[in-house]
Amino acid sequence: MQLDAGPFVAALEYAAGTKALVLGKPSPDFFAAAREEFSCPLERVTMIGDDARSDVGAALKAGMRGILVQTGKYRPGDEALIGHANALVVADMNEAVEKILNGD
């Protein structure tokens, strides 16, 4: 059995005497923090991912552009899980980068 991050975070909170702020996908705060790091408008940021909901769908909900790659976690039909018409679906990372560079 392998433990997830939860028990370790709880131990660190206890040891430090403070409450942790856990930031990760699909939280809108995760995407806002990424945008702040790059200091550019959300509509100029593109999330490329293989998870239709946590990567692409969440990024689109946060106001970013999303590109679903058909590699890794992707399974045929995952496009239907995105729930947003503005998502692009491409074969792989190379095609995603081409789309971005070409302004597609």
C-alpha atoms as one frame of an Amber mdcrd trajectory, in Angstrom:
protein
   0.000   0.000   0.000   1.296   3.423  -0.959   0.270   6.613   0.823  -0.865
   9.670  -1.097   0.202  13.208  -0.139  -2.593  13.704   2.444  -0.933  12.083
   5.477   2.362  13.822   4.781   0.682  17.215   4.462  -1.162  16.624   7.741
   2.134  15.739   9.460   3.833  18.860   8.103   0.889  21.016   9.199   1.102
  19.576  12.686   4.884  19.993  12.891   4.805  23.566  11.558   1.729  24.618
  13.517   0.070  26.048  10.441  -2.470  25.093   7.767  -1.101  24.213   4.333
  -2.475  25.706   1.155  -2.615  22.830  -1.296  -2.717  24.010  -4.855  -3.262
  21.655  -7.750  -5.378  20.790 -10.739  -8.286  21.196 -11.327  -8.445  24.147
  -8.891  -8.927  27.517 -10.625  -6.350  28.883  -8.148  -3.764  26.534  -9.670
  -4.262  28.043 -13.103  -4.377  31.601 -11.735  -1.037  31.027 -10.009   0.469
  29.791 -13.269  -0.816  32.832 -15.099   0.635  35.160 -12.461   3.998  33.426
 -12.802   4.058  34.298 -16.511   2.558  37.790 -16.078   0.299  37.573 -19.099
  -3.451  37.483 -19.742  -5.165  34.127 -19.251  -6.336  34.023 -22.853  -2.650
  33.973 -23.908  -1.858  30.895 -21.778  -2.366  27.397 -23.178  -2.649  24.236
 -21.110  -1.562  21.145 -23.011  -2.582  17.940 -21.317  -3.681  14.344 -21.657
  -6.453  14.556 -19.038  -9.678  15.926 -20.501 -11.165  17.077 -17.187  -8.285
  18.022 -14.868  -5.967  19.482 -17.496  -7.910  20.811 -20.458 -11.434  21.209
 -19.059 -10.213  22.943 -15.896  -7.933  25.269 -17.862 -10.795  26.261 -20.160
 -13.029  26.959 -17.161 -10.274  29.183 -15.758 -10.245  31.225 -18.983  -7.184
  29.681 -20.591  -6.828  27.874 -23.886  -6.757  24.081 -23.732  -5.289  21.447
 -26.022  -5.944  17.750 -25.404  -3.197  15.434 -26.642  -4.108  11.888 -27.594
  -1.218  10.367 -25.627  -0.613   9.220 -22.032  -3.866   9.095 -20.041  -5.991
   9.936 -23.094  -8.602   7.366 -24.137 -10.774   7.507 -27.275 -13.882   9.549
 -26.548 -12.288  11.707 -23.837 -13.101  14.771 -25.945 -16.694  14.463 -24.730
 -15.501  14.923 -21.131 -14.086  18.394 -21.737 -17.458  20.128 -21.915 -16.136
  23.134 -23.796 -16.303  23.865 -27.522 -13.025  25.830 -27.648 -10.719  22.903
 -26.851  -8.400  21.597 -29.513  -7.666  17.882 -29.793  -4.379  16.837 -31.380
  -2.395  13.641 -31.828   0.654  14.596 -29.764   2.764  17.355 -28.229   4.453
  18.193 -31.547   1.093  18.931 -33.145   0.029  20.976 -30.103   3.143  23.148
 -30.369   2.587  23.572 -34.127  -0.995  24.743 -33.462   0.235  27.308 -30.930
   3.032  28.597 -33.148   0.693  28.853 -36.148  -1.915  30.732 -34.146  -4.565
  28.025 -34.588
